[in-house]
């Protein structure tokens, strides 16, 4: 399956920045040290060829990883809210 790549933003820097801001809104008042968002190849049978990996890194170096079984360009705010609903609980 071909995944859309923006020719003006081949690394999806703008999209990743937007998603990071949304994640920070969702997990307030928790303020993680760092958030890493990457698109990876997906090996799960129910997944298309790409998945989005979200790593939330706390100041004590604790890392919580979330996987969204869809390409980065298809991730919506509701996907993030669903994935992060139990964060910090």
WOFENJO-V528094 format. One record per residue. PSI is psi in whole degrees, -180 to 180 (999 if undefined). Layout:
PSI
PSI
This chain:
131
136
133
132
128
118
-22
-9
64
-25
6
34
-44
-42
-45
-41
-43
-45
-38
-43
-41
-42
-45
-36
-42
-39
13
140
-1
133
90
154
-43
151
126
131
122
152
128
163
140
126
-9
140
-33
6
148
-169
-14
151
161
125
128
124
123
117
122
168
-24
15
7
133
130
129
134
141
128
121
61
154
153
-44
-14
0
130
166
-40
-33
-43
-43
-43
-47
-37
7
-28
10
132
7
999
